[in-house]
Amino acid sequence: MTTDLALSGLSAAEVAERVAAGRTNDFQADSSRSIGSIIRANVFTIFNAIVGSCFLVLLLLGRWQDAVFGLSALANTIIGAWQEFRAKAALDRLALLNAPSARVRRDGVEAEIRPTEVVLDDLLVLRAGDQIPADAEVAEARGLQVDESMLTGESDAVDKHPESEVLSGSIVVGGEGVARVVRVGADSYANKFASEAKRFSMVSSELRSSINLVLRVIGWAIGPIALVVLNAQMMAFGGWPQAWESGDWVQAAVNTIAAITASIPLGLVLMTSIAFAVGAAKLAGKQVLVNELPAVEGLARVDVVCLDKTGTLTAGEIEFDAVHPVSGAGAEGWGEVLSWYGADPAANATARCLREPYPVDRPITPAHIIPFSSARKWSAVAFGGDGPIGTWVLGAPEMVFAEASDPSSDLGGLVATLAATGRRTLVLGRSPLALSEADVEAERLPRGVVPIVVITFREQVRPDAAQTLSYFAEQGVGIRVISGDNPRTVAAIAREVGVDVEEGFDARTLPDDDDSLAEVLERERVFGRVTPEQKKRMVTALQSRGHTVAMTGDGVNDALAIKTADIGIAMNSGAAATKAVARLVLLDGQFSHLPDVVAEGRQVIANIERVSMLFLTKTSYIVVLSIVFGILLLQFPFLPRQLSITDGLTIGIPAFFLALMPNKQRYIPGFLKRSLSFAIPAGLVMGAGLTLYTISANSLGIDQAELRTGATIILAIVGIWILTVLSRPINRFKGLVVGAMFIGLVVVFSVPLATEFFQLVDPGKDAAYLIAGVTILTLGGIEIVRFAHRRFVRRSMAAMQP
């Protein structure tokens, strides 16, 4: 459709009609996730129900001292909801269209309105610097050029002609034109991106998923275990009727709650969240924003990093490289011509790069100019008497000189050699003839143009890119460079930053079949001419081969791939959409921060693995005790408050410090398997020791208060020993933590106020010998378990090596 720039546009009545019909650009996307759903997901869980019920029962029974475990559940709920609120806030801020105003023509009058007030069939008046608010079809154009790099990945501006389509979110960088709006609101290209990117998903986390698996298993088992324990406690008090009449059912209920709450590793969830939060805070100090806390762990698990070239490996700008004289050319004055091109107020980004190497020594006035057009890819200028004589032409070599495409010619050989390095080339030619008015009107070159110099430009490679890629190579992390630019250019940039590749793969030839695509991605490492949809498919294909994928980028065209990747990383200079869906944002744009993120993630994974053994060992021995004591109809040997001693001094407090210690251990899959391979045998040993102690104490006639105190002493000593075993090799900091916990244990058993609160008594002489004997046997069993566990881990890791 062709029209005239003087078209009057829609009338007021036509605008009102479209507004009434809802055909406006007002787009209010649904929130990524409602606040209510986040609260329900974190508050109304099976474990909160169990812990909350137990907490309420103890309060009703007047045993508030035994209800302190409720604080851990509350902390877990708050931290979990806070993480999801942060993710929701980032997604809700997602906005591809941030133009402050749109310029339209209505009733023959040009006016500026808000982008949301644009309606279908509106005439958009487009000038340089405008962001296009809605998809439109060009009606008429005068040198109209649009930058679509944020949408498509193409770094070069695109010429637009009548009947061409311009997309919402793109930027007018040259010329002017009028375009009729063809799609508005949710139908526009940019908002379709936003809608897909807003789909809520939490980052993949092996730590979190493994812990959730443990919680699900315990959740299924906790009901039957609770019934078995409650029945045993009631029978231990003489049976259900007698226990009910005597009031001993209260103690039976408290004992059952002790078993139930102790079997849930709530502290492990809390400790993991704290480790993530502290890691995120440390990274924030290094200019890395963590949108979702588990992303701290995620990058340490990544084995393939997909890199967008523009804005990631490069700064997204080009810079002057060098001038290469053409053999046989002898004209003078070309340096002054380059100075004029660089200083021209209408200079494009490439020409502006000439300002620094060729500053203006004296002003010269052009007599005639043919402005640059990306369609013909050249411009021409002729000066008056004060400038270099003749007509000077600056443009793409093959568009100005036919021989530039022939490598056997002097010019063609030079251009081919330079282009093979990935550098952009322009040629400056000269004709002794001056431009005529007819030449300018017809936009044609004068006769007799000969090449003078070839000028090369290169993209500004980030100074930290090569070092960072070298780090990933040393760590065995695969690299895939993905860009919308020419494959040869992308390959050259990749070589410059250390990627060993000869040619880039043209994504236009990628197979449509997902399996075939995955095969190509396993083989090739550098890709050019990649569309946004292909970027997403490429990430998915790599994931289908078992890879954990990170994707970096800064443009809107990267948003969907970043959203799909296991870990999405955006530059702060990038589009709002990209930053909103990314898990990590490099605030200062320094690619070199990624090794810091990897190190922080490794610390979290390695330390939480050690900490998880503490918590899961407790879960194991509590489950063992619950089942064995339920079968033998024995009273549970602890009060809930007594278990809080061992929870705090042997698990909770030291776990906090251990989870935050420096640890550079390389990530190896199988966190849960390794943790359980220690926790379950250690739990069986501790369960056996406490069962032996309880049966022996009952046979010696030791009363219940002394028995509980003895069981608490055994559990505390063995717990600190397990802490010591898992902390090996012991350094000064670990020794200080273990020593402090032992001192704390002595204080709890010595200070009258503490002994009264925790109902600790002197266990007596007979119980003391029994406690010592059982403790020594249990410690020996733990050492055997740790020895076998370390051999198992070494064999497992050796089997995973390629």
NORZIZI-V7802 format. One record per residue. N is the residue number from 1. RES is the residue in one small letter. BURIAL is b if it has 16 or more other ideal C-beta (glycine too) atoms within 10 Angstrom, else e. Layout:
N_RES_BURIAL / N_RES_BURIAL
This chain:
1_m_e / 2_t_e / 3_t_e / 4_d_e / 5_l_e / 6_a_e / 7_l_e / 8_s_e / 9_g_b / 10_l_b / 11_s_e / 12_a_e / 13_a_e / 14_e_b / 15_v_b / 16_a_e / 17_e_e / 18_r_b / 19_v_e / 20_a_e / 21_a_e / 22_g_e / 23_r_b / 24_t_b / 25_n_b / 26_d_b / 27_f_b / 28_q_e / 29_a_b / 30_d_e / 31_s_e / 32_s_b / 33_r_b / 34_s_e / 35_i_e / 36_g_e / 37_s_e / 38_i_b / 39_i_e / 40_r_e / 41_a_e / 42_n_b / 43_v_e / 44_f_e / 45_t_b / 46_i_e / 47_f_b / 48_n_b / 49_a_e / 50_i_b / 51_v_b / 52_g_b / 53_s_e / 54_c_b / 55_f_b / 56_l_e / 57_v_b / 58_l_b / 59_l_e / 60_l_e / 61_l_b / 62_g_e / 63_r_b / 64_w_e / 65_q_e / 66_d_b / 67_a_b / 68_v_b / 69_f_b / 70_g_b / 71_l_e / 72_s_b / 73_a_b / 74_l_e / 75_a_b / 76_n_b / 77_t_b / 78_i_e / 79_i_b / 80_g_b / 81_a_b / 82_w_e / 83_q_b / 84_e_b / 85_f_e / 86_r_e / 87_a_b / 88_k_b / 89_a_e / 90_a_b / 91_l_b / 92_d_e / 93_r_e / 94_l_b / 95_a_b / 96_l_b / 97_l_b / 98_n_e / 99_a_e / 100_p_e / 101_s_e / 102_a_b / 103_r_b / 104_v_b / 105_r_b / 106_r_b / 107_d_e / 108_g_e / 109_v_e / 110_e_e / 111_a_e / 112_e_e / 113_i_b / 114_r_e / 115_p_b / 116_t_b / 117_e_b / 118_v_b / 119_v_b / 120_l_b / 121_d_b / 122_d_b / 123_l_b / 124_l_b / 125_v_b / 126_l_b / 127_r_e / 128_a_e / 129_g_e / 130_d_b / 131_q_b / 132_i_b / 133_p_b / 134_a_b / 135_d_b / 136_a_b / 137_e_b / 138_v_b / 139_a_b / 140_e_b / 141_a_b / 142_r_e / 143_g_b / 144_l_b / 145_q_b / 146_v_b / 147_d_b / 148_e_b / 149_s_b / 150_m_b / 151_l_b / 152_t_b / 153_g_b / 154_e_b / 155_s_b / 156_d_b / 157_a_b / 158_v_b / 159_d_b / 160_k_b / 161_h_e / 162_p_b / 163_e_e / 164_s_b / 165_e_e / 166_v_b / 167_l_b / 168_s_b / 169_g_b / 170_s_b / 171_i_b / 172_v_b / 173_v_b / 174_g_b / 175_g_b / 176_e_b / 177_g_b / 178_v_b / 179_a_b / 180_r_b / 181_v_b / 182_v_b / 183_r_b / 184_v_b / 185_g_b / 186_a_e / 187_d_b / 188_s_b / 189_y_b / 190_a_b / 191_n_b / 192_k_e / 193_f_b / 194_a_b / 195_s_e / 196_e_e / 197_a_b / 198_k_b / 199_r_e / 200_f_e / 201_s_e / 202_m_e / 203_v_b / 204_s_b / 205_s_b / 206_e_b / 207_l_b / 208_r_b / 209_s_e / 210_s_b / 211_i_b / 212_n_e / 213_l_e / 214_v_b / 215_l_b / 216_r_e / 217_v_e / 218_i_b / 219_g_b / 220_w_e / 221_a_e / 222_i_b / 223_g_e / 224_p_e / 225_i_b / 226_a_b / 227_l_e / 228_v_b / 229_v_b / 230_l_b / 231_n_e / 232_a_b / 233_q_b / 234_m_b / 235_m_b / 236_a_b / 237_f_b / 238_g_e / 239_g_e / 240_w_e / 241_p_e / 242_q_e / 243_a_b / 244_w_e / 245_e_e / 246_s_e / 247_g_e / 248_d_b / 249_w_b / 250_v_b / 251_q_b / 252_a_b / 253_a_b / 254_v_b / 255_n_b / 256_t_b / 257_i_b / 258_a_b / 259_a_b / 260_i_b / 261_t_b / 262_a_b / 263_s_b / 264_i_b / 265_p_b / 266_l_b / 267_g_b / 268_l_b / 269_v_b / 270_l_b / 271_m_b / 272_t_b / 273_s_b / 274_i_b / 275_a_b / 276_f_b / 277_a_b / 278_v_b / 279_g_b / 280_a_b / 281_a_e / 282_k_b / 283_l_b / 284_a_e / 285_g_e / 286_k_e / 287_q_e / 288_v_b / 289_l_b / 290_v_b / 291_n_b / 292_e_b / 293_l_b / 294_p_b / 295_a_b / 296_v_b / 297_e_b / 298_g_b / 299_l_b / 300_a_b / 301_r_b / 302_v_b / 303_d_b / 304_v_b / 305_v_b / 306_c_b / 307_l_b / 308_d_b / 309_k_b / 310_t_b / 311_g_b / 312_t_b / 313_l_b / 314_t_b / 315_a_b / 316_g_b / 317_e_e / 318_i_b / 319_e_e / 320_f_b / 321_d_b / 322_a_e / 323_v_b / 324_h_b / 325_p_e / 326_v_b / 327_s_e / 328_g_e / 329_a_b / 330_g_e / 331_a_b / 332_e_e / 333_g_b / 334_w_b / 335_g_e / 336_e_b / 337_v_b / 338_l_b / 339_s_b / 340_w_b / 341_y_b / 342_g_b / 343_a_b / 344_d_b / 345_p_e / 346_a_e / 347_a_b / 348_n_b / 349_a_e / 350_t_b / 351_a_b / 352_r_b / 353_c_b / 354_l_b / 355_r_b / 356_e_e / 357_p_b / 358_y_b / 359_p_e / 360_v_e / 361_d_e / 362_r_e / 363_p_e / 364_i_b / 365_t_e / 366_p_e / 367_a_e / 368_h_b / 369_i_e / 370_i_b / 371_p_e / 372_f_b / 373_s_b / 374_s_b / 375_a_e / 376_r_b / 377_k_b / 378_w_b / 379_s_b / 380_a_b / 381_v_b / 382_a_b / 383_f_b / 384_g_e / 385_g_e / 386_d_e / 387_g_b / 388_p_b / 389_i_e / 390_g_b / 391_t_b / 392_w_b / 393_v_b / 394_l_b / 395_g_b / 396_a_b / 397_p_b / 398_e_b / 399_m_e / 400_v_b / 401_f_b / 402_a_e / 403_e_b / 404_a_b / 405_s_e / 406_d_e / 407_p_e / 408_s_e / 409_s_b / 410_d_e / 411_l_b / 412_g_b / 413_g_e / 414_l_b / 415_v_b / 416_a_b / 417_t_e / 418_l_b / 419_a_b / 420_a_e / 421_t_e / 422_g_b / 423_r_b / 424_r_b / 425_t_b / 426_l_b / 427_v_b / 428_l_b / 429_g_b / 430_r_b / 431_s_b / 432_p_e / 433_l_e / 434_a_e / 435_l_b / 436_s_e / 437_e_e / 438_a_e / 439_d_b / 440_v_b / 441_e_e / 442_a_e / 443_e_e / 444_r_e / 445_l_b / 446_p_b / 447_r_e / 448_g_e / 449_v_b / 450_v_b / 451_p_b / 452_i_b / 453_v_b / 454_v_b / 455_i_b / 456_t_b / 457_f_b / 458_r_b / 459_e_b / 460_q_e / 461_v_b / 462_r_b / 463_p_e / 464_d_b / 465_a_b / 466_a_b / 467_q_e / 468_t_b / 469_l_b / 470_s_e / 471_y_e / 472_f_b / 473_a_e / 474_e_e / 475_q_e / 476_g_e / 477_v_b / 478_g_b / 479_i_b / 480_r_b / 481_v_b / 482_i_b / 483_s_b / 484_g_b / 485_d_b / 486_n_b / 487_p_b / 488_r_b / 489_t_b / 490_v_b / 491_a_b / 492_a_b / 493_i_b / 494_a_b / 495_r_b / 496_e_b / 497_v_b / 498_g_e / 499_v_b / 500_d_e / 501_v_b / 502_e_e / 503_e_e / 504_g_b / 505_f_b / 506_d_e / 507_a_b / 508_r_e / 509_t_e / 510_l_b / 511_p_e / 512_d_e / 513_d_e / 514_d_e / 515_d_e / 516_s_e / 517_l_b / 518_a_b / 519_e_e / 520_v_b / 521_l_b / 522_e_e / 523_r_e / 524_e_b / 525_r_b / 526_v_b / 527_f_b / 528_g_b / 529_r_b / 530_v_b / 531_t_b / 532_p_b / 533_e_e / 534_q_b / 535_k_b / 536_k_b / 537_r_b / 538_m_b / 539_v_b / 540_t_b / 541_a_b / 542_l_b / 543_q_b / 544_s_e / 545_r_e / 546_g_e / 547_h_b / 548_t_b / 549_v_b / 550_a_b / 551_m_b / 552_t_b / 553_g_b / 554_d_b / 555_g_b / 556_v_b / 557_n_b / 558_d_b / 559_a_b / 560_l_b / 561_a_b / 562_i_b / 563_k_b / 564_t_b / 565_a_b / 566_d_b / 567_i_b / 568_g_b / 569_i_b / 570_a_b / 571_m_b / 572_n_b / 573_s_e / 574_g_b / 575_a_b / 576_a_b / 577_a_b / 578_t_b / 579_k_b / 580_a_b / 581_v_b / 582_a_b / 583_r_b / 584_l_b / 585_v_b / 586_l_b / 587_l_b / 588_d_e / 589_g_b / 590_q_b / 591_f_b / 592_s_b / 593_h_b / 594_l_b / 595_p_b / 596_d_b / 597_v_b / 598_v_b / 599_a_b / 600_e_b / 601_g_b / 602_r_b / 603_q_b / 604_v_b / 605_i_b / 606_a_b / 607_n_b / 608_i_b / 609_e_b / 610_r_b / 611_v_b / 612_s_b / 613_m_b / 614_l_b / 615_f_b / 616_l_b / 617_t_b / 618_k_b / 619_t_b / 620_s_b / 621_y_b / 622_i_b / 623_v_b / 624_v_b / 625_l_b / 626_s_b / 627_i_b / 628_v_b / 629_f_b / 630_g_b / 631_i_e / 632_l_e / 633_l_e / 634_l_b / 635_q_b / 636_f_b / 637_p_b / 638_f_b / 639_l_b / 640_p_b / 641_r_b / 642_q_b / 643_l_b / 644_s_b / 645_i_b / 646_t_b / 647_d_b / 648_g_b / 649_l_b / 650_t_b / 651_i_b / 652_g_b / 653_i_b / 654_p_b / 655_a_b / 656_f_b / 657_f_b / 658_l_b / 659_a_b / 660_l_b / 661_m_e / 662_p_e / 663_n_b / 664_k_e / 665_q_e / 666_r_e / 667_y_b / 668_i_b / 669_p_e / 670_g_e / 671_f_b / 672_l_b / 673_k_e / 674_r_b / 675_s_b / 676_l_b / 677_s_b / 678_f_b / 679_a_b / 680_i_b / 681_p_b / 682_a_b / 683_g_b / 684_l_b / 685_v_b / 686_m_b / 687_g_b / 688_a_b / 689_g_b / 690_l_b / 691_t_b / 692_l_b / 693_y_b / 694_t_b / 695_i_e / 696_s_b / 697_a_b / 698_n_e / 699_s_e / 700_l_e / 701_g_e / 702_i_b / 703_d_e / 704_q_e / 705_a_e / 706_e_b / 707_l_b / 708_r_b / 709_t_b / 710_g_b / 711_a_b / 712_t_b / 713_i_b / 714_i_b / 715_l_b / 716_a_b / 717_i_b / 718_v_b / 719_g_b / 720_i_b / 721_w_b / 722_i_b / 723_l_b / 724_t_b / 725_v_b / 726_l_b / 727_s_b / 728_r_e / 729_p_e / 730_i_e / 731_n_e / 732_r_e / 733_f_e / 734_k_b / 735_g_e / 736_l_e / 737_v_b / 738_v_b / 739_g_e / 740_a_e / 741_m_b / 742_f_b / 743_i_e / 744_g_b / 745_l_b / 746_v_e / 747_v_e / 748_v_b / 749_f_b / 750_s_e / 751_v_e / 752_p_e / 753_l_e / 754_a_e / 755_t_e / 756_e_e / 757_f_e / 758_f_b / 759_q_e / 760_l_b / 761_v_e / 762_d_e / 763_p_b / 764_g_b / 765_k_e / 766_d_e / 767_a_b / 768_a_e / 769_y_e / 770_l_b / 771_i_b / 772_a_e / 773_g_e / 774_v_b / 775_t_b / 776_i_e / 777_l_e / 778_t_b / 779_l_b / 780_g_e / 781_g_b / 782_i_b / 783_e_e / 784_i_e / 785_v_b / 786_r_b / 787_f_e / 788_a_e / 789_h_b / 790_r_e / 791_r_e / 792_f_e / 793_v_b / 794_r_e / 795_r_e / 796_s_e / 797_m_e / 798_a_e / 799_a_e / 800_m_e / 801_q_e / 802_p_e
